Amino acid sequence: MIKNIIILTLNDLAISFKNKSIFLILFIPFFVYVSLMLVDEAGVDIQKTRIGLIQSEPYAPVILDAVQSADTLFSVLWVPDEEEGKKQVKEKKIDGLLLRSEKEKTGLVLVVLKKESVLSLSIVEGFSALQKAVEGHNMNWISDIQPLQEGGIQQQTLPTWILMLALLVSFIIMPAQIAEEKEKKILLALLQTPMREIEWLTAKLFLGMILISIAVLFLHLMGGFDFGNALTYFAFIGVGSFCFSSYGIFLGFLCRNQASARTLGVIFYLPHLLPSALSDFSQKLSTVAPFLPSYPFFESVKSILLDHNGIATLIPAWIYLFFVGVLTFFMAYRLMKKRWLM
């Protein structure tokens, strides 16, 4: 009995190596470790907070001298006017912009991207500690915080959920379905008919785009979220679903069976999801994430839903996603013509 159990266990382990499921056991902890290493660590190589000051703004001398002298906490960047300063905050070139308060002569208004964020809290705490060191009392220089992105936590996290849905369909569902038709010889049988390769690929592409669009639309309807600039939003959902569906089809053709496709899908799913979704919390991840096609999609959706930007400012991202979609679709077509792993 014990011998049979051992033999069956070893056989199952051999199967997990054959279908590459064991790779997930090794890949997921490794990727989590790499992601944690990229996330900014507290107390190690502390990053200076980038504070924007307007050149023509008459700040109180005591505040201006204190901020400029605290070079271990703040890095001061001068901007020509308020509009340019807010633009740089949105583009994450600076962490916060200081304006004079209209209500209090010595007070300041802190302009940040999100009010409910760790970065905003750290800026306020830094100014509070600086003010106590200079003046020795508890009244804060910052009298108000002005966020550039409005909305509650549900609205703020909506772009992340949309990215997750798009990648889930593209990297988990689509590759497994492609590999299943290859594994069961369904695809080879279909290719014996007058049907052409491009017709089958286009049908699969439409399937992925429809599934992603339904998932996103259902999420909006259930949560009661608005679409921001609707025309721009649907244009990016369309090009994003085209890009990632083509990507998923290509991954499916790289695999011989469903188990391999699921493994490969997860291996691509996590690196495309986490760096983009966590880029707001780490300067290191914000440097790595732009190399992934998921990042321009995520940033564009966030810009449309939270900042209500139009298509004119997002054309480079739209072109990039379309190019990746065309490239992966063409690569899938070439693999299909070669009957790759069929």
VEXLUM-402701 format. One line per 5 residues: number of its first residue (from 1); for each residue x, y, z of C-alpha. Coordinates in nm, 2 decimals, m for minus. Layout:
NUM) X Y Z ~ ...
// end
This chain:
1) 0.00 0.00 0.00 ~ 0.27 0.25 0.10 ~ 0.47 0.15 m0.21 ~ 0.17 0.23 m0.43 ~ 0.12 0.56 m0.26
6) 0.48 0.66 m0.31 ~ 0.47 0.55 m0.68 ~ 0.15 0.75 m0.74 ~ 0.29 1.05 m0.57 ~ 0.61 1.04 m0.77
11) 0.40 0.99 m1.09 ~ 0.19 1.30 m1.01 ~ 0.51 1.50 m0.95 ~ 0.64 1.38 m1.28 ~ 0.32 1.49 m1.45
16) 0.34 1.84 m1.28 ~ 0.69 1.87 m1.43 ~ 0.57 1.75 m1.77 ~ 0.28 2.00 m1.79 ~ 0.49 2.27 m1.63
21) 0.26 2.33 m1.34 ~ 0.55 2.30 m1.11 ~ 0.69 2.62 m1.26 ~ 0.42 2.82 m1.09 ~ 0.54 2.70 m0.75
26) 0.88 2.84 m0.84 ~ 0.78 3.15 m1.04 ~ 0.52 3.30 m0.81 ~ 0.74 3.33 m0.49 ~ 1.03 3.45 m0.71
31) 0.82 3.72 m0.88 ~ 0.67 3.83 m0.54 ~ 1.02 3.85 m0.40 ~ 1.14 4.06 m0.70 ~ 0.84 4.29 m0.67
36) 0.90 4.35 m0.30 ~ 1.26 4.43 m0.37 ~ 1.15 4.69 m0.63 ~ 0.90 4.85 m0.39 ~ 1.06 5.15 m0.20
41) 1.16 5.05 0.15 ~ 1.11 5.27 0.44 ~ 1.43 5.38 0.62 ~ 1.65 5.26 0.34 ~ 1.77 5.52 0.08
46) 1.49 5.76 0.17 ~ 1.36 5.94 m0.13 ~ 1.33 6.31 m0.11 ~ 0.98 6.46 m0.16 ~ 0.97 6.67 m0.47
51) 0.79 7.00 m0.38 ~ 0.69 7.25 m0.65 ~ 0.70 7.62 m0.58 ~ 0.57 7.89 m0.81 ~ 0.83 8.14 m0.92
56) 0.60 8.45 m0.89 ~ 0.43 8.34 m0.57 ~ 0.52 8.55 m0.26 ~ 0.57 8.28 0.00 ~ 0.63 8.37 0.36
61) 1.01 8.40 0.41 ~ 1.03 8.18 0.71 ~ 0.85 7.90 0.52 ~ 1.05 7.94 0.21 ~ 1.38 7.94 0.40
66) 1.28 7.63 0.60 ~ 1.17 7.43 0.30 ~ 1.49 7.51 0.10 ~ 1.71 7.43 0.40 ~ 1.55 7.10 0.47
71) 1.73 6.93 0.18 ~ 1.72 6.59 0.34 ~ 1.34 6.59 0.33 ~ 1.24 6.80 0.03 ~ 1.37 6.86 m0.32
76) 1.25 7.21 m0.43 ~ 1.15 7.25 m0.80 ~ 1.04 7.59 m0.93 ~ 0.75 7.61 m1.18 ~ 0.65 7.91 m1.38
81) 0.28 7.92 m1.29 ~ 0.00 7.72 m1.11 ~ m0.12 7.55 m1.43 ~ 0.22 7.41 m1.51 ~ 0.26 7.30 m1.15
86) m0.06 7.11 m1.15 ~ 0.03 6.95 m1.49 ~ 0.36 6.83 m1.34 ~ 0.18 6.69 m1.04 ~ m0.05 6.49 m1.27
91) 0.25 6.37 m1.47 ~ 0.42 6.27 m1.14 ~ 0.72 6.49 m1.21 ~ 0.66 6.65 m0.87 ~ 0.49 6.51 m0.56
96) 0.31 6.82 m0.44 ~ 0.26 7.19 m0.53 ~ 0.25 7.47 m0.27 ~ 0.01 7.76 m0.32 ~ m0.06 8.05 m0.09
101) m0.39 8.02 0.10 ~ m0.65 8.29 0.02 ~ m0.80 8.25 0.36 ~ m0.49 8.26 0.58 ~ m0.20 8.50 0.50
106) 0.07 8.26 0.63 ~ m0.11 7.94 0.54 ~ m0.03 7.72 0.24 ~ m0.25 7.50 0.02 ~ m0.09 7.17 m0.08
111) m0.19 7.04 m0.42 ~ m0.15 6.66 m0.46 ~ m0.27 6.39 m0.70 ~ m0.47 6.20 m0.44 ~ m0.57 6.32 m0.09
116) m0.61 5.98 0.06 ~ m0.26 5.86 m0.02 ~ 0.06 5.77 0.18 ~ 0.25 6.03 m0.01 ~ 0.01 6.31 0.09
121) 0.03 6.20 0.45 ~ 0.41 6.20 0.45 ~ 0.43 6.55 0.30 ~ 0.19 6.69 0.56 ~ 0.39 6.51 0.84
126) 0.72 6.64 0.70 ~ 0.59 7.00 0.70 ~ 0.44 6.96 1.05 ~ 0.78 6.84 1.18 ~ 0.96 7.12 1.00
131) 0.72 7.38 1.13 ~ 0.77 7.26 1.49 ~ 1.14 7.27 1.45 ~ 1.14 7.63 1.32 ~ 0.86 7.79 1.52
136) 0.80 7.55 1.80 ~ 0.42 7.54 1.81 ~ 0.16 7.31 1.67 ~ m0.02 7.53 1.41 ~ 0.05 7.38 1.07
141) 0.17 7.58 0.77 ~ m0.05 7.37 0.55 ~ m0.41 7.48 0.60 ~ m0.57 7.29 0.32 ~ m0.51 7.00 0.08
146) m0.64 7.02 m0.28 ~ m0.65 6.68 m0.47 ~ m0.64 6.68 m0.84 ~ m0.82 6.34 m0.86 ~ m1.16 6.34 m0.70
151) m1.37 6.04 m0.60 ~ m1.38 5.78 m0.32 ~ m1.17 5.47 m0.28 ~ m1.41 5.28 m0.52 ~ m1.35 5.53 m0.80
156) m0.98 5.54 m0.73 ~ m0.93 5.17 m0.76 ~ m1.16 5.12 m1.06 ~ m0.87 5.14 m1.32 ~ m0.69 4.86 m1.13
161) m1.00 4.63 m1.15 ~ m1.04 4.71 m1.52 ~ m0.68 4.62 m1.59 ~ m0.72 4.30 m1.39 ~ m1.03 4.19 m1.59
166) m0.86 4.26 m1.92 ~ m0.55 4.06 m1.83 ~ m0.75 3.78 m1.67 ~ m0.95 3.72 m2.00 ~ m0.64 3.77 m2.22
171) m0.38 3.57 m2.03 ~ m0.58 3.31 m1.84 ~ m0.89 3.23 m2.05 ~ m0.78 3.29 m2.41 ~ m0.45 3.09 m2.40
176) m0.62 2.79 m2.24 ~ m0.90 2.79 m2.50 ~ m0.65 2.81 m2.78 ~ m0.44 2.53 m2.64 ~ m0.75 2.31 m2.58
181) m0.84 2.32 m2.94 ~ m0.49 2.23 m3.04 ~ m0.46 1.95 m2.78 ~ m0.79 1.79 m2.89 ~ m0.71 1.83 m3.26
186) m1.02 2.05 m3.31 ~ m0.81 2.32 m3.48 ~ m0.65 2.08 m3.72 ~ m0.99 1.94 m3.81 ~ m1.12 2.29 m3.88
191) m0.83 2.37 m4.10 ~ m0.93 2.07 m4.32 ~ m1.24 2.27 m4.42 ~ m1.25 2.57 m4.65 ~ m1.20 2.79 m4.35
196) m0.89 3.01 m4.36 ~ m0.65 3.07 m4.08 ~ m0.72 3.45 m4.07 ~ m1.09 3.38 m4.02 ~ m1.03 3.15 m3.72
201) m0.79 3.40 m3.57 ~ m1.03 3.70 m3.62 ~ m1.31 3.50 m3.46 ~ m1.09 3.43 m3.15 ~ m0.99 3.80 m3.15
206) m1.35 3.91 m3.15 ~ m1.43 3.66 m2.87 ~ m1.16 3.81 m2.64 ~ m1.26 4.17 m2.72 ~ m1.63 4.09 m2.65
211) m1.55 3.91 m2.32 ~ m1.33 4.20 m2.20 ~ m1.59 4.46 m2.30 ~ m1.87 4.27 m2.13 ~ m1.67 4.23 m1.81
216) m1.58 4.61 m1.80 ~ m1.94 4.72 m1.88 ~ m2.08 4.48 m1.61 ~ m1.84 4.63 m1.36 ~ m1.95 4.98 m1.44
221) m2.32 4.90 m1.43 ~ m2.30 4.71 m1.09 ~ m2.08 4.99 m0.93 ~ m2.27 5.28 m1.09 ~ m1.95 5.43 m1.21
226) m1.96 5.69 m1.49 ~ m1.75 5.65 m1.81 ~ m1.57 5.99 m1.79 ~ m1.51 6.10 m2.15 ~ m1.72 5.82 m2.29
231) m1.59 5.83 m2.65 ~ m1.22 5.83 m2.54 ~ m1.29 5.56 m2.28 ~ m1.45 5.32 m2.52 ~ m1.17 5.38 m2.77
236) m0.92 5.27 m2.52 ~ m1.12 4.98 m2.40 ~ m1.14 4.87 m2.76 ~ m0.77 4.91 m2.84 ~ m0.68 4.75 m2.51
241) m0.90 4.45 m2.56 ~ m0.76 4.42 m2.91 ~ m0.40 4.43 m2.78 ~ m0.44 4.19 m2.50 ~ m0.66 3.95 m2.69
246) m0.40 3.92 m2.96 ~ m0.14 3.88 m2.69 ~ m0.34 3.59 m2.54 ~ m0.39 3.42 m2.87 ~ m0.02 3.43 m2.93
251) 0.06 3.28 m2.59 ~ m0.19 3.00 m2.66 ~ 0.00 2.90 m2.98 ~ 0.32 2.87 m2.78 ~ 0.17 2.59 m2.58
256) 0.09 2.23 m2.66 ~ m0.18 2.17 m2.40 ~ m0.41 2.34 m2.15 ~ m0.19 2.29 m1.85 ~ 0.11 2.46 m2.02
261) m0.12 2.74 m2.14 ~ m0.25 2.81 m1.78 ~ 0.10 2.81 m1.65 ~ 0.24 3.04 m1.92 ~ m0.07 3.26 m1.87
266) m0.01 3.31 m1.50 ~ 0.36 3.38 m1.57 ~ 0.26 3.66 m1.80 ~ m0.04 3.78 m1.60 ~ 0.14 3.87 m1.27
271) 0.42 4.08 m1.43 ~ 0.17 4.27 m1.64 ~ m0.06 4.34 m1.35 ~ 0.14 4.41 m1.04 ~ 0.41 4.66 m1.16
276) 0.14 4.88 m1.33 ~ m0.11 4.86 m1.05 ~ 0.16 4.94 m0.78 ~ 0.35 5.20 m0.98 ~ 0.18 5.48 m0.77
281) 0.34 5.34 m0.46 ~ 0.70 5.30 m0.57 ~ 0.94 5.51 m0.79 ~ 1.13 5.19 m0.88 ~ 0.81 5.02 m1.01
286) 0.71 5.34 m1.19 ~ 1.04 5.31 m1.38 ~ 0.99 4.94 m1.47 ~ 0.62 4.94 m1.55 ~ 0.64 5.16 m1.87
291) 0.82 4.88 m2.05 ~ 0.50 4.67 m2.03 ~ 0.20 4.72 m2.26 ~ m0.03 4.70 m1.96 ~ 0.11 5.03 m1.82
296) m0.01 5.27 m2.10 ~ m0.35 5.10 m2.09 ~ m0.37 5.14 m1.71 ~ m0.25 5.50 m1.71 ~ m0.48 5.60 m1.99
301) m0.79 5.45 m1.83 ~ m0.70 5.61 m1.50 ~ m0.64 5.95 m1.68 ~ m0.98 5.92 m1.85 ~ m1.18 5.81 m1.54
306) m1.01 6.03 m1.28 ~ m0.89 6.33 m1.48 ~ m1.15 6.32 m1.76 ~ m0.88 6.37 m2.03 ~ m0.96 6.35 m2.40
311) m0.82 6.14 m2.68 ~ m0.59 6.42 m2.79 ~ m0.35 6.38 m2.49 ~ m0.35 6.00 m2.51 ~ m0.28 5.93 m2.88
316) 0.08 5.79 m2.83 ~ m0.06 5.53 m2.58 ~ m0.34 5.44 m2.82 ~ m0.09 5.39 m3.11 ~ 0.14 5.19 m2.89
321) m0.13 4.95 m2.78 ~ m0.25 4.91 m3.14 ~ 0.10 4.83 m3.26 ~ 0.15 4.56 m2.99 ~ m0.19 4.41 m3.09
326) m0.10 4.40 m3.46 ~ 0.25 4.26 m3.39 ~ 0.12 3.97 m3.16 ~ m0.17 3.90 m3.40 ~ 0.08 3.86 m3.69
331) 0.31 3.64 m3.48 ~ 0.01 3.42 m3.39 ~ m0.08 3.40 m3.76 ~ 0.27 3.29 m3.85 ~ 0.27 3.02 m3.58
336) m0.07 2.90 m3.71 ~ 0.06 2.88 m4.07 ~ 0.35 2.66 m3.95 ~ 0.10 2.44 m3.75 ~ 0.31 2.51 m3.44
341) 0.28 2.23 m3.18 ~ m0.03 2.09 m3.34
// end
